[in-house]
């Protein structure tokens, strides 16, 4: 009887189960160990970024919307030492919808005399020829950048090497 109870007892939490655990841990403890492991991996990734800060830069864009026809109206590149490496408003081909302005505060008046994506891209691309981009919402920002480049006949080019900060943070928290 003691051997049967031992086989049904979780080695992690000590909970007795109605089924045989084969002397290991329950699903809950297994999941907790998995969460601890991916959290540690994310923490180590953040540490790595900071220890190699000259190899990375944070990239962020603001846009006229969320779909593939949306245009970039602002780009910012900041080093991990908090130095602004590049920042510019960008003049889109169409007006900025009021819904987009409500999100980021950028108006048509603010971008009226700003450079176009065609003028801005060489500076951004140069930075990321030697650095990897850290992007909060990597999928969205890269989609907007590649879409802007496609519209301006700037393809093909070597894609920006990047990592998603949002995904890493989600694993950490």
C-alpha positions, 0 to 999 in steps of 0.5 A: 500500500505504501508503494502504491501511494508513493507512486501516486504522490507528486514529488514536487507538491506532495499531493496524492493523486488517484492515478499513478505518476510513476514516481515523478511530478503532477501536471501542475508541477510540470507546468510550473517547472516549464514556466520557471524554465522559460522565465529564466531563459527570457531573463537570460536573454534580457541580460544578454541584450544588456551585456551586448548593448552595442549589438542591439538597438530598439526600433519602433514605428507609428503608423496610419493604421494596422492593415498592409495599406497603412503607412509609417508616420514616425520611426525611432531607433534608440540604443540600449544606452538610451542614445537616440540613434535616429528619429524622424516623422515621416510624410505619408501619401494619404492623410492620417486617420483621426483614429490613428492620431488618437493613438499616437498623437501625430497629425497631418500638420506635424508631418506636412514637411517631414521626409518621405519613407524613401528619404528615411529608409537609408538611415534606418537601414544603415543602423541595422546593417550592424545591429540587431533590432529589438522590437516590442511588436516585431511582427507588426513593425517589420510588416509595416517596414517591409510594406513601406519598402515594397511600396517605394521599390526598395526591395529586395534587401537584406532583412533586418535581424530582430527579436521580439521584446513583447514575446520575451517579456511575455515569457518572463512575466 
